[in-house]
Amino acid sequence: MNIGQGVIELDVHGCTWYQARAIIDSTLKRASKSTYRIRIIHGCNNGTRLRDMVRKYYANHAKVKRIELGLNPGQTDLILRELYG
């Protein structure tokens, strides 16, 4: 886990579905008010189960404002608040 500048980066590839969810849930619970983005690295070469779980489950999470997909298919960003605005 890398914390800095309002972005938390989690590397969950290689985790099971349940391990990844536990890590992400605890990070969401502990995220400070200065955190505006949680970048989840779930990988993409060994299947899509983690990616699909992150994108479907957390799209409706109370703390997540929106999901952002980057150019890297192995990562998904959870946006907790807008940085500006």
N, CA, C and O atoms as a GROMACS GRO file, in nm:
protein
  340
    1MET      N    1   0.085  -0.117   0.000
    1MET     CA    2   0.000   0.000   0.000
    1MET      C    3   0.089   0.123   0.000
    1MET      O    4   0.181   0.135   0.081
    2ASN      N    5   0.062   0.212  -0.090
    2ASN     CA    6   0.138   0.336  -0.103
    2ASN      C    7   0.044   0.451  -0.076
    2ASN      O    8  -0.055   0.469  -0.146
    3ILE      N    9   0.075   0.531   0.028
    3ILE     CA   10  -0.012   0.644   0.062
    3ILE      C   11   0.066   0.773   0.042
    3ILE      O   12   0.178   0.788   0.092
    4GLY      N   13   0.006   0.866  -0.030
    4GLY     CA   14   0.068   0.995  -0.049
    4GLY      C   15  -0.008   1.079  -0.147
    4GLY      O   16  -0.062   1.028  -0.245
    5GLN      N   17  -0.013   1.208  -0.121
    5GLN     CA   18  -0.074   1.304  -0.212
    5GLN      C   19  -0.221   1.276  -0.239
    5GLN      O   20  -0.271   1.309  -0.346
    6GLY      N   21  -0.293   1.215  -0.143
    6GLY     CA   22  -0.435   1.189  -0.159
    6GLY      C   23  -0.470   1.066  -0.239
    6GLY      O   24  -0.587   1.040  -0.265
    7VAL      N   25  -0.369   0.988  -0.279
    7VAL     CA   26  -0.392   0.866  -0.357
    7VAL      C   27  -0.337   0.747  -0.278
    7VAL      O   28  -0.224   0.750  -0.229
    8ILE      N   29  -0.419   0.644  -0.266
    8ILE     CA   30  -0.375   0.519  -0.206
    8ILE      C   31  -0.368   0.417  -0.318
    8ILE      O   32  -0.463   0.403  -0.395
    9GLU      N   33  -0.258   0.346  -0.326
    9GLU     CA   34  -0.240   0.243  -0.428
    9GLU      C   35  -0.234   0.106  -0.361
    9GLU      O   36  -0.153   0.082  -0.272
   10LEU      N   37  -0.323   0.017  -0.405
   10LEU     CA   38  -0.328  -0.119  -0.353
   10LEU      C   39  -0.296  -0.217  -0.463
   10LEU      O   40  -0.351  -0.209  -0.573
   11ASP      N   41  -0.207  -0.310  -0.435
   11ASP     CA   42  -0.175  -0.415  -0.531
   11ASP      C   43  -0.238  -0.544  -0.479
   11ASP      O   44  -0.188  -0.603  -0.383
   12VAL      N   45  -0.347  -0.587  -0.543
   12VAL     CA   46  -0.418  -0.706  -0.498
   12VAL      C   47  -0.406  -0.822  -0.597
   12VAL      O   48  -0.465  -0.928  -0.574
   13HIS      N   49  -0.331  -0.803  -0.707
   13HIS     CA   50  -0.324  -0.918  -0.799
   13HIS      C   51  -0.245  -1.029  -0.732
   13HIS      O   52  -0.144  -1.005  -0.665
   14GLY      N   53  -0.292  -1.149  -0.751
   14GLY     CA   54  -0.238  -1.264  -0.680
   14GLY      C   55  -0.319  -1.298  -0.557
   14GLY      O   56  -0.302  -1.406  -0.500
   15CYS      N   57  -0.408  -1.209  -0.514
   15CYS     CA   58  -0.497  -1.235  -0.401
   15CYS      C   59  -0.618  -1.313  -0.449
   15CYS      O   60  -0.651  -1.313  -0.567
   16THR      N   61  -0.684  -1.380  -0.355
   16THR     CA   62  -0.813  -1.438  -0.388
   16THR      C   63  -0.917  -1.327  -0.389
   16THR      O   64  -0.890  -1.215  -0.346
   17TRP      N   65  -1.035  -1.359  -0.439
   17TRP     CA   66  -1.145  -1.263  -0.444
   17TRP      C   67  -1.174  -1.211  -0.303
   17TRP      O   68  -1.194  -1.091  -0.284
   18TYR      N   69  -1.178  -1.301  -0.205
   18TYR     CA   70  -1.210  -1.264  -0.066
   18TYR      C   71  -1.099  -1.181  -0.002
   18TYR      O   72  -1.127  -1.086   0.070
   19GLN      N   73  -0.974  -1.217  -0.028
   19GLN     CA   74  -0.861  -1.140   0.027
   19GLN      C   75  -0.863  -0.998  -0.029
   19GLN      O   76  -0.846  -0.901   0.046
   20ALA      N   77  -0.883  -0.986  -0.159
   20ALA     CA   78  -0.885  -0.854  -0.223
   20ALA      C   79  -0.996  -0.768  -0.166
   20ALA      O   80  -0.975  -0.650  -0.137
   21ARG      N   81  -1.114  -0.826  -0.149
   21ARG     CA   82  -1.226  -0.749  -0.094
   21ARG      C   83  -1.198  -0.705   0.048
   21ARG      O   84  -1.232  -0.593   0.085
   22ALA      N   85  -1.136  -0.789   0.128
   22ALA     CA   86  -1.103  -0.752   0.266
   22ALA      C   87  -1.003  -0.637   0.269
   22ALA      O   88  -1.016  -0.545   0.350
   23ILE      N   89  -0.903  -0.642   0.181
   23ILE     CA   90  -0.802  -0.535   0.174
   23ILE      C   91  -0.866  -0.404   0.130
   23ILE      O   92  -0.841  -0.299   0.190
   24ILE      N   93  -0.947  -0.410   0.027
   24ILE     CA   94  -1.011  -0.288  -0.026
   24ILE      C   95  -1.109  -0.231   0.076
   24ILE      O   96  -1.110  -0.110   0.099
   25ASP      N   97  -1.190  -0.316   0.137
   25ASP     CA   98  -1.287  -0.269   0.238
   25ASP      C   99  -1.218  -0.201   0.356
   25ASP      O  100  -1.262  -0.096   0.401
   26SER      N  101  -1.111  -0.262   0.405
   26SER     CA  102  -1.041  -0.201   0.518
   26SER      C  103  -0.976  -0.069   0.479
   26SER      O  104  -0.969   0.024   0.560
   27THR      N  105  -0.927  -0.060   0.356
   27THR     CA  106  -0.866   0.065   0.309
   27THR      C  107  -0.972   0.173   0.296
   27THR      O  108  -0.948   0.288   0.335
   28LEU      N  109  -1.087   0.140   0.242
   28LEU     CA  110  -1.196   0.237   0.233
   28LEU      C  111  -1.238   0.286   0.372
   28LEU      O  112  -1.267   0.404   0.390
   29LYS      N  113  -1.240   0.197   0.467
   29LYS     CA  114  -1.280   0.232   0.603
   29LYS      C  115  -1.180   0.327   0.668
   29LYS      O  116  -1.217   0.418   0.742
   30ARG      N  117  -1.050   0.305   0.640
   30ARG     CA  118  -0.944   0.384   0.702
   30ARG      C  119  -0.906   0.509   0.623
   30ARG      O  120  -0.827   0.590   0.672
   31ALA      N  121  -0.959   0.526   0.504
   31ALA     CA  122  -0.920   0.640   0.420
   31ALA      C  123  -0.954   0.772   0.488
   31ALA      O  124  -1.064   0.792   0.538
   32SER      N  125  -0.856   0.862   0.489
   32SER     CA  126  -0.876   0.992   0.552
   32SER      C  127  -0.951   1.085   0.457
   32SER      O  128  -0.974   1.052   0.340
   33LYS      N  129  -0.987   1.201   0.508
   33LYS     CA  130  -1.058   1.299   0.426
   33LYS      C  131  -0.971   1.354   0.314
   33LYS      O  132  -1.023   1.405   0.215
   34SER      N  133  -0.839   1.344   0.329
   34SER     CA  134  -0.750   1.393   0.223
   34SER      C  135  -0.738   1.294   0.108
   34SER      O  136  -0.687   1.329   0.002
   35THR      N  137  -0.783   1.171   0.128
   35THR     CA  138  -0.776   1.069   0.023
   35THR      C  139  -0.891   1.091  -0.075
   35THR      O  140  -1.007   1.094  -0.036
   36TYR      N  141  -0.856   1.107  -0.201
   36TYR     CA  142  -0.960   1.126  -0.303
   36TYR      C  143  -0.963   1.013  -0.405
   36TYR      O  144  -1.058   1.004  -0.483
   37ARG      N  145  -0.862   0.926  -0.406
   37ARG     CA  146  -0.855   0.819  -0.505
   37ARG      C  147  -0.786   0.697  -0.446
   37ARG      O  148  -0.684   0.708  -0.378
   38ILE      N  149  -0.845   0.580  -0.472
   38ILE     CA  150  -0.780   0.455  -0.437
   38ILE      C  151  -0.756   0.380  -0.568
   38ILE      O  152  -0.850   0.341  -0.637
   39ARG      N  153  -0.630   0.363  -0.600
   39ARG     CA  154  -0.592   0.293  -0.724
   39ARG      C  155  -0.569   0.146  -0.690
   39ARG      O  156  -0.483   0.112  -0.609
   40ILE      N  157  -0.646   0.061  -0.754
   40ILE     CA  158  -0.638  -0.082  -0.728
   40ILE      C  159  -0.571  -0.150  -0.847
   40ILE      O  160  -0.621  -0.143  -0.960
   41ILE      N  161  -0.460  -0.214  -0.820
   41ILE     CA  162  -0.390  -0.290  -0.923
   41ILE      C  163  -0.432  -0.435  -0.906
   41ILE      O  164  -0.394  -0.502  -0.810
   42HIS      N  165  -0.511  -0.483  -1.000
   42HIS     CA  166  -0.567  -0.618  -0.992
   42HIS      C  167  -0.509  -0.711  -1.097
   42HIS      O  168  -0.535  -0.831  -1.093
   43GLY      N  169  -0.433  -0.659  -1.189
   43GLY     CA  170  -0.376  -0.741  -1.295
   43GLY      C  171  -0.479  -0.776  -1.400
   43GLY      O  172  -0.599  -0.755  -1.380
   44CYS      N  173  -0.432  -0.829  -1.513
   44CYS     CA  174  -0.526  -0.865  -1.620
   44CYS      C  175  -0.482  -0.990  -1.696
   44CYS      O  176  -0.557  -1.039  -1.780
   45ASN      N  177  -0.366  -1.041  -1.669
   45ASN     CA  178  -0.315  -1.154  -1.746
   45ASN      C  179  -0.367  -1.290  -1.701
   45ASN      O  180  -0.371  -1.384  -1.780
   46ASN      N  181  -0.406  -1.302  -1.577
   46ASN     CA  182  -0.450  -1.431  -1.524
   46ASN      C  183  -0.600  -1.436  -1.500
   46ASN      O  184  -0.645  -1.493  -1.400
   47GLY      N  185  -0.677  -1.379  -1.588
   47GLY     CA  186  -0.822  -1.380  -1.574
   47GLY      C  187  -0.876  -1.246  -1.531
   47GLY      O  188  -0.800  -1.152  -1.505
   48THR      N  189  -1.006  -1.238  -1.526
   48THR     CA  190  -1.070  -1.109  -1.500
   48THR      C  191  -1.156  -1.109  -1.374
   48THR      O  192  -1.232  -1.015  -1.351
   49ARG      N  193  -1.144  -1.211  -1.293
   49ARG     CA  194  -1.230  -1.221  -1.174
   49ARG      C  195  -1.211  -1.104  -1.078
   49ARG      O  196  -1.310  -1.047  -1.033
   50LEU      N  197  -1.088  -1.068  -1.046
   50LEU     CA  198  -1.065  -0.955  -0.956
   50LEU      C  199  -1.110  -0.824  -1.018
   50LEU      O  200  -1.173  -0.742  -0.951
   51ARG      N  201  -1.078  -0.804  -1.144
   51ARG     CA  202  -1.119  -0.681  -1.214
   51ARG      C  203  -1.270  -0.667  -1.211
   51ARG      O  204  -1.322  -0.560  -1.178
   52ASP      N  205  -1.340  -0.772  -1.247
   52ASP     CA  206  -1.486  -0.767  -1.251
   52ASP      C  207  -1.545  -0.742  -1.113
   52ASP      O  208  -1.641  -0.665  -1.100
   53MET      N  209  -1.488  -0.804  -1.010
   53MET     CA  210  -1.537  -0.782  -0.874
   53MET      C  211  -1.520  -0.637  -0.834
   53MET      O  212  -1.613  -0.576  -0.782
   54VAL      N  213  -1.402  -0.581  -0.858
   54VAL     CA  214  -1.376  -0.442  -0.820
   54VAL      C  215  -1.473  -0.349  -0.893
   54VAL      O  216  -1.533  -0.261  -0.831
   55ARG      N  217  -1.487  -0.366  -1.021
   55ARG     CA  218  -1.568  -0.274  -1.100
   55ARG      C  219  -1.718  -0.288  -1.073
   55ARG      O  220  -1.790  -0.189  -1.081
   56LYS      N  221  -1.765  -0.406  -1.042
   56LYS     CA  222  -1.908  -0.425  -1.016
   56LYS      C  223  -1.944  -0.394  -0.871
   56LYS      O  224  -2.039  -0.321  -0.845
   57TYR      N  225  -1.870  -0.450  -0.778
   57TYR     CA  226  -1.904  -0.436  -0.637
   57TYR      C  227  -1.887  -0.292  -0.588
   57TYR      O  228  -1.974  -0.238  -0.520
   58TYR      N  229  -1.775  -0.229  -0.624
   58TYR     CA  230  -1.746  -0.097  -0.568
   58TYR      C  231  -1.812   0.017  -0.645
   58TYR      O  232  -1.809   0.132  -0.600
   59ALA      N  233  -1.872  -0.011  -0.758
   59ALA     CA  234  -1.948   0.092  -0.831
   59ALA      C  235  -2.067   0.140  -0.748
   59ALA      O  236  -2.112   0.253  -0.765
   60ASN      N  237  -2.118   0.055  -0.660
   60ASN     CA  238  -2.235   0.090  -0.579
   60ASN      C  239  -2.201   0.109  -0.432
   60ASN      O  240  -2.291   0.115  -0.347
   61HIS      N  241  -2.074   0.120  -0.400
   61HIS     CA  242  -2.030   0.137  -0.261
   61HIS      C  243  -2.060   0.280  -0.216
   61HIS      O  244  -2.044   0.374  -0.293
   62ALA      N  245  -2.103   0.295  -0.092
   62ALA     CA  246  -2.144   0.426  -0.039
   62ALA      C  247  -2.031   0.530  -0.042
   62ALA      O  248  -2.059   0.648  -0.063
   63LYS      N  249  -1.907   0.489  -0.023
   63LYS     CA  250  -1.796   0.585  -0.020
   63LYS      C  251  -1.739   0.615  -0.158
   63LYS      O  252  -1.662   0.711  -0.173
   64VAL      N  253  -1.774   0.537  -0.258
   64VAL     CA  254  -1.716   0.553  -0.391
   64VAL      C  255  -1.810   0.638  -0.476
   64VAL      O  256  -1.926   0.602  -0.501
   65LYS      N  257  -1.757   0.751  -0.520
   65LYS     CA  258  -1.837   0.841  -0.603
   65LYS      C  259  -1.850   0.787  -0.746
   65LYS      O  260  -1.957   0.793  -0.807
   66ARG      N  261  -1.739   0.734  -0.798
   66ARG     CA  262  -1.740   0.677  -0.932
   66ARG      C  263  -1.618   0.589  -0.951
   66ARG      O  264  -1.523   0.593  -0.874
   67ILE      N  265  -1.624   0.508  -1.056
   67ILE     CA  266  -1.513   0.421  -1.097
   67ILE      C  267  -1.448   0.484  -1.219
   67ILE      O  268  -1.517   0.534  -1.308
   68GLU      N  269  -1.316   0.483  -1.222
   68GLU     CA  270  -1.243   0.537  -1.337
   68GLU      C  271  -1.151   0.429  -1.393
   68GLU      O  272  -1.072   0.370  -1.320
   69LEU      N  273  -1.163   0.405  -1.522
   69LEU     CA  274  -1.079   0.307  -1.589
   69LEU      C  275  -0.965   0.381  -1.657
   69LEU      O  276  -0.987   0.479  -1.727
   70GLY      N  277  -0.844   0.334  -1.636
   70GLY     CA  278  -0.729   0.398  -1.697
   70GLY      C  279  -0.688   0.329  -1.826
   70GLY      O  280  -0.756   0.238  -1.874
   71LEU      N  281  -0.578   0.373  -1.880
   71LEU     CA  282  -0.524   0.310  -2.000
   71LEU      C  283  -0.468   0.172  -1.971
   71LEU      O  284  -0.460   0.087  -2.060
   72ASN      N  285  -0.429   0.149  -1.847
   72ASN     CA  286  -0.377   0.019  -1.805
   72ASN      C  287  -0.495  -0.071  -1.770
   72ASN      O  288  -0.566  -0.042  -1.673
   73PRO      N  289  -0.519  -0.180  -1.844
   73PRO     CA  290  -0.634  -0.266  -1.814
   73PRO      C  291  -0.619  -0.343  -1.684
   73PRO      O  292  -0.714  -0.407  -1.639
   74GLY      N  293  -0.503  -0.338  -1.622
   74GLY     CA  294  -0.479  -0.408  -1.497
   74GLY      C  295  -0.502  -0.324  -1.374
   74GLY      O  296  -0.466  -0.365  -1.263
   75GLN      N  297  -0.562  -0.207  -1.391
   75GLN     CA  298  -0.590  -0.124  -1.274
   75GLN      C  299  -0.725  -0.055  -1.287
   75GLN      O  300  -0.774  -0.029  -1.398
   76THR      N  301  -0.784  -0.027  -1.173
   76THR     CA  302  -0.912   0.044  -1.164
   76THR      C  303  -0.899   0.145  -1.051
   76THR      O  304  -0.846   0.113  -0.945
   77ASP      N  305  -0.947   0.266  -1.073
   77ASP     CA  306  -0.943   0.370  -0.970
   77ASP      C  307  -1.081   0.389  -0.911
   77ASP      O  308  -1.180   0.402  -0.983
   78LEU      N  309  -1.087   0.392  -0.778
   78LEU     CA  310  -1.209   0.427  -0.707
   78LEU      C  311  -1.198   0.573  -0.669
   78LEU      O  312  -1.107   0.611  -0.594
   79ILE      N  313  -1.286   0.656  -0.718
   79ILE     CA  314  -1.283   0.798  -0.690
   79ILE      C  315  -1.375   0.824  -0.570
   79ILE      O  316  -1.495   0.798  -0.576
   80LEU      N  317  -1.318   0.875  -0.461
   80LEU     CA  318  -1.394   0.899  -0.339
   80LEU      C  319  -1.451   1.040  -0.334
   80LEU      O  320  -1.557   1.063  -0.275
   81ARG      N  321  -1.383   1.131  -0.396
   81ARG     CA  322  -1.430   1.270  -0.407
   81ARG      C  323  -1.355   1.335  -0.522
   81ARG      O  324  -1.248   1.289  -0.563
   82GLU      N  325  -1.411   1.443  -0.572
   82GLU     CA  326  -1.346   1.517  -0.679
   82GLU      C  327  -1.231   1.598  -0.620
   82GLU      O  328  -1.246   1.658  -0.513
   83LEU      N  329  -1.120   1.599  -0.688
   83LEU     CA  330  -1.003   1.673  -0.638
   83LEU      C  331  -1.029   1.822  -0.641
   83LEU      O  332  -0.993   1.893  -0.547
   84TYR      N  333  -1.090   1.869  -0.746
   84TYR     CA  334  -1.121   2.011  -0.761
   84TYR      C  335  -1.270   2.026  -0.780
   84TYR      O  336  -1.334   1.942  -0.844
   85GLY      N  337  -1.325   2.131  -0.726
   85GLY     CA  338  -1.466   2.154  -0.754
   85GLY      C  339  -1.552   2.168  -0.639
   85GLY      O  340  -1.672   2.188  -0.654
   0.00000   0.00000   0.00000
